[in-house]
Amino acid sequence: MSLNLHSKYNPRREAERFVAAILEGRRIVVITEPGESYTAEFLRARFPHAKLIAVRYTNDAFTSSDIQWDAVWRPDCGSLHSFLINHIPDELLGQTAFVPWEPANRIWRAQAQSTWQEITYTIKIIQSEIATRIYFGKRWLLNTLRNVFFLERPVRVCLTAPEVLCVAAGFGLEQITRVGLPIVAVSSALQALLYRNISPDICMSTDGSFWAAEHFPPAPTLPVLFPLEACIPPRVFKYSPISLLNYHSHTEHFFLQHLHIPSVSAQRHGSVMGTALEYLLQCGVHSIYLAGLDLHPGKGFQHARPHASFKRFNPKRTEPLATCIAGNFDNRSLETYAHWFYSLPQEKTQKLTRLNTEHAPPSNVRTITYEDFSQHAFAKKDTFTFSDGPPISRIHKKAVLRHYFERIARSAHHARIASSIASSGIEKEAFEFLAYAELLHLRKNPSQGTQTLIHKVRHEIVQLRNKLNI
């Protein structure tokens, strides 16, 4: 390809100088459109243990040099965001270099702009995930252990309906009046639906934060589907049929296998709605209607009323209601929601219909109004079926929990810490839950921080055992 991507006189020397400018200590190096890949040789020499990734701007140029990279993305590979998320672990973001080959950016200006917008978005998402894990990691593990402790007889769930209404908690949901389909509702939409005398067939919750429990009514009786790390109030286990989502982590596998708990395979997403849609598509649903998925801030409240977040409002002179309303707009989360939704592939979007409000609909999804939906005649024949799984004795649960704690405690030792971190088992996941900030520090500074990490993990294990009386 006769483009001025490389020096006409000495392209190898040009590539060597380019690589020399990259900071040391990189574990992953991402180069956008490296052309003939002269840089790959020098990257291997300078970063022998790093993963080298090429992000191409075209589908067919420079294919012969792709073999020099550990991973290559081209536009026909699908979402660049998903590709980067799959290749860059959260804990290695700080040791990842994103570097453009500038001559390519001058030739493919539009592709370069969209690619770097996607890279910037991905970095922000990973940074958000890191911050979330540091703040909520201990809560997620506590949720997992508490849910194991309270779970007594999980059910198996089966969905055979060809059409389903999937309900989020956006302000547009206030327009819904009549539903003639099986309903899957996220937990944050429960109060708004029940207030309108609409009872979902099943509720899904994936939020692990402590305020997520406020979404459930005092005596819930509808079936609830959730992963072990979700924050579920004890009353749900008393009144509701329970079915577990399985993200296939090592921690989940440990408890599900040892306790013989049935589960439903699921994909982890940044939002419960993403997990719900993937679940319905996985079940073979042909047509999914989406309510309350507004993807933009409304003129008043972001959520349909009533909503659990409004209970935390405390209008007074020092905290006026206007401040609460302003705080209810989280444009960053809406942008993340919208970005994920707009990037869905056609094979998925062709099965979706969004109930729309006054704003323009996304171009990749068919829309109808709430009024048209309420007047549509649906034949609600098939829905969810449930069958009881085997009961789980409290003695057995306590024994498995003790075994888990003992195994993690043994790994938090100087002689085992390196192998525990390098492994991909429950030990590494426990360290990420309990001491993620300390683990990141240790990864950046292998000669420092070991004792701090060990102390933090041991302290948190004691705290958890005391809370659970195990």
N, C-alpha and C positions, 0 to 999 in steps of 0.2 A: 504494500500500500504506500504510494508515493506522497506521504505527508511529512511536513517538517516537524516531526515529533522528536527527533534525535539529532545530535550533532552530525554534520556531514563529514567531519574530519576525524573525530575520536569519540564515538558514542559511549564506549566503555569507560573512558576517563570521565566523561560527563556524568554517567551513572554512579561511578565511584564517589565523586564529590557530593552528589545528591544524597547518597546513603550516609556519608560521613557527617552530614548535618543533622541526622536524626539522633535524638537523645539516647543515651545508653540505657540498658536495663529493660528494654521492651520485650514483652512476652508474646505480643501479637502486633503485627505491622500490616496496616491496610493501605494499599496504594490505589488511587483512582486512575484508571486507564493508563497503565504503564507501557502501552505500545508494544514494542518488540521484546520487552521484558529484560532489557540489559541490566536493570537494577536487581533482579532476582539473585544473580550470582553473588553480588556484593552484600546483599541482605543476608544471605546464607552464611557468608563468612563473618559478618559482624554480629549477627544474632543467630547462632547455630541451633539454639533450642526454641526459637520463636516460631509461631504459626504465621505463615505469609499468605496474605489474602489480596487478590486482585479484583477490583470492581471495574468492570468494562462498561464502556459507553455504547457499544454496538453489539449485535448478535453474531456477526460473522468476521470481524476483523481480528487479526493476530491470533487466530485459534491455534496455530502451531506452537506458540510459546506458552499456552496455558498449562502445559505439563510441569512447568517450572514452579508453579504455585501450589500451596497446600489446599487452597479453595479458590474458586473463581465464580463470580456472579456476573451474569449478563441479563439484559432486560427481559428476555424470554424465560428467565428462571423464576419469575414471580416477584413477590414483595422483597425489596432490598432490606426493609426493616426486619422482616422475619428472618432473612438470611443472616444478618448481622447478629440478631439476638441469639440465633442457634449456634453461632461460632464464637461469640465473645461472652464468657461467663462474667457475671456481675463483678466478682471479686478481682477480675483481671482488667477491668476498665482503666484503672489508674496506670497500668503497665502496657496500655495499647496506644500505638501511634497511628493517627489518621493523616496521611500525607498525599497531596495532589501532585500528579505530574503535570506541571503548569502548561507546557505546550499543548497537551490534549485539551485542557480547559479552554484554550483560545480557539481551538478548532471546533469543538463540540460545546458551544456555550450553553445552549438550552439543556442538553443532557447533563452537563456539569452542574448547572444551577439546581436542577431537580434532584440530582444525586446527593449533593452536599446538604440540601434541605432535609433529605431523608436521613443522612448521617447525623446531622445536628439533632433531629427529632429523636433518633435512636439513642444518642448519648444522653439526652434529657430523660428519656424513659428509664434507662439503666441507672442513672443517678437517682431518680425517684425511687426505683426498686431498692437501691442500696439504703437510702434514707429510711424507707418504710421498714426494711428488714431490721435495721439497727434499732428502730423505735418499737416495732411490734414483734420482733422475733421471739422474745420470751413469752409474750402473750399467745402466739401461735402454738408454741409447744405446750404451754399450759392448757390451751383449748383442746389440743389433741389428746392429752393425757386425761383431762376431765371428761371428754366425750367418750373415750374408751371406758372410763370408770362408770359412767351413767348408762351406757348402752346395754340393753338387756335382751331384746329380741328384734334385731333388724329385719326388715322385710325386703323381698325382691320385688322390683318394680318392672313392669312391661308396658310399653306404649304401642298401641296398634292404630291409632287415629291417623288418617291421611291429612287432616287439617287441624291446626292448633293455633290458639291465640297466645302469644308470649307477651307478658305485661311487665314493663318497667315503671318507674315512679315519676316520670316527667310530668310537667304541669298539664300537658295535653290530655292526660288520663282523666281529668275532671270532665271531659266532654263525653265519656263513654256512658251509654245508657242500657244497652241490651247486648247480650252475648249469646250466640248459639253454637259455640265451639268449646271443646275442652280447653281449659285455661292452665298455663304454666305461669305463675307469678313469682317475681323476685320478692324477697321478704320485705324490702322497703316499700313495695306497692300494696302490701296486705291491708293496711289500715284504710287506704283510700278505696279499695275494692269493697271491703266489708261494710264500710260506711254507706256505700251505694247498693247494698244488698246483693253483691256479686261475689259468689263463693268460688275460689279457684279449685281446680282438681288436685293440684300439687303446688307446693311452694319450694323454691330453691334459694339457698343462702350460701354464699361463699366468703362473706366478710369476716375477717378474724379480729376486727377491732372491738373493743369492749362495748361501744354504743350500739353495735349491731343487734344485740339482744333486745333492745327497746322496740324493734319493729314487730315483734310477735305479740299477739293479743294475750290477755291473762290466762285463758284456758283454750289453747289452740287444739283443734281436733283434725285438721287437714293433714295429709301426708307431707313430710318435709324431707327434702333431698339436699345433702350438704357434704362437703369434705371434712375430714377429721379436724382440720385446723380452724374451722369456722367457729365463731362465738355463738353458741346455742344455749339459751336459758334452760335450767333443769326441768322446768314445767313442760317443755316440749317433749322430753323423753317420757314424761308421765302420761300425757294426753294424746300424743300424735304417733302415727306409724312413721318409722324412721328408715330411710334408705341412704346408703353412703355413696358419695362420689369418690372416685379413686384417681388421683393425679399421677399415680405410679412412682411416688418417691420411695426411697428405701425405708423411711420411717413408717409410712403407710403400709408397705409390704410386710414389715416386721409384725405389726399388730394385727393386720387382716389375716395373715397366714397363721400366726400362733393362736388366734381366737376363732379361726374358721368363720370369718365374717363375710357375707356376700357383699359385693359392691358393683357399682356401675362405672365403667371407664369414662374419664372426662379429660378435657384439655384445660389447663390453667390459662386464664386470661386476666387482663388488667381490670375487668369488670365482670360482674355476675351475669350480665346480659350476654356477653361473649361466650361464657361457659354454657349458658342455657341454650343459645342458638346452636352451638356445636353439638350439644347433647341431642337436641331435636333432630338435627340433620343426621346424626349418627343412628338415631332410631328409625330413620327412613321416612320421616314426615315429608310429604310432597309440597305442602303449602303452609307457610308460617306467616301469620299476621302479627304485626308488631304495634303495640299500643304503649303510649308513654315514653317512646324513644324519640325525644324531641331534638336532641343534638344542638340546641341553642338556648340561650337564656330567655326566659319569658319576661313579660312586662312587670309581673309581680313576683311570685315565688318560683323557684326553680323546680320544686317538687309539687306533685298533686297533694291536695289537702283532704283529710288530715294526714300528717306525716310526723314521725317520731322526732325529727329534728326541731319542730316547732315547740315541743314541750320544754326545750332548753332555753327558749327565749325568756328574757326577764326584763320587760320594758320598764325603764326608770330613767331618771335624769342622767345617771352616769353610764347607762347602757340603753339608749333609746331604741325603739323598735326599728327605726330607719337603719340603724347600724346593723341590727340582726338581719334585716332584709338584704342589705348590701353584702354582708358576710355569707349569705346563702348562695350567692353567685360564685361558682368556682369555674371560671372560664378555662382554666388549665385542664381540669378533668373532663370538661365538655369537649375540648379540642382533642384530647386523647381518645375519647369515646368516638367522636366523629371521624378521626383519622383511621381508626380501626375499621369502622363501618364502611367508609368510602373505599377502602383498599380490599374489601372482600372480592374474591374471584367470581366470575360470571356464573360458574356452575352452582354457586351458593346463592348469589343475589337473585337468580331467576326463580328461586323458590320462596322469595320474601316479598311481602307487601306491607308497606308502612302506613299506619293511620296518621294522617298529616294534619298539621295546624296551619296557621296563616303563612309560615315561611316557605320558601321554595324548597322542594324536595331534592334529595341527592339524585343525580342523573342515572345512577346505576341501579336504583331500586324503584319498582312500581309503587305508586301511592294511591290511596283513596281517602276520602274524608271520613270522620267519625260518623257523620250522619248517614253516608252511603253504607258504611259497615253495619250500622244498627238496623238498616232496612233489608240487608241481605239475608236470604234464607239459607241456612246451613242445616245439613242433616247430621245431627250429633248422634252418631251410632256407636262408634268405638271410642274408648277412652283409656285410662290407665287401669291395669289390673295388678293386684298385690298378692304376694304369697309369703307366709311367715318363714323366716330363716330359723336356724337352730338357736335355742336359748343359750345365754352365756352366764355362767355362774359367777358370783362375786368373788369366790375363792380363786377361781381360775384367772379372773381379770387382775386381782391383786398380785398373783404369782407372776404373771407376764409383766406387769408394771415394775415389780421388784427386779426381775431379770433385766429389764431395759435399763433401769437406773444403775445397776451393778456393772453392766457392760460399758456404759458411758463413763462411769467413775474410773474403771480400770484403764480406759484409753487416755484419761487426763493425767498422764504420768510422763516424766521426762523421757523414759526409755521407749514410750510408745507414741509420743505426740506427733513425730514426723510421719509415721506410717498412718496414723489416724487422719491427719490432714490430707495426706496424699490419696487416701482411699476414697471411694465413692459410696460408702456405706452409711449406716445410721450414725456412726461416730462423727463423721465430718458434718452431717446434717445437724446433729446436736450442737456442735461447736458453732455452726452458722446461726442456729436459733438463739443460743445462750450468750454468745460473745462475738458477734459478727464484727464489730469495730476492732476488737483486739485481734481477730483473725486476719483482717485486712492489713493491720499494722504489721503483723508477723510476716505476712506474705511479701510486703514491701521491704522489710528489714529482717531477713531470716536469722541474723545473729542476735537479734534483740526480741524482746517481747514474749518469749516462751513461758517464763515464769508468770507473767501477768495473765496470759491466756489460761494457763492451768489453774491459777488461783480463782479466776472469774468463773470458769466452768464448774469447778468444785463447789464454790459458794452458791451458784445458782441451782445446782443439783440438790443441795441441802434445803434450799428455800422451797423448791418444788415438792420435795418429799414431805416437808412439813405441811405445806398447803393441802396436799392430798392425803396426809396421814398414812403414808405407805412406808 
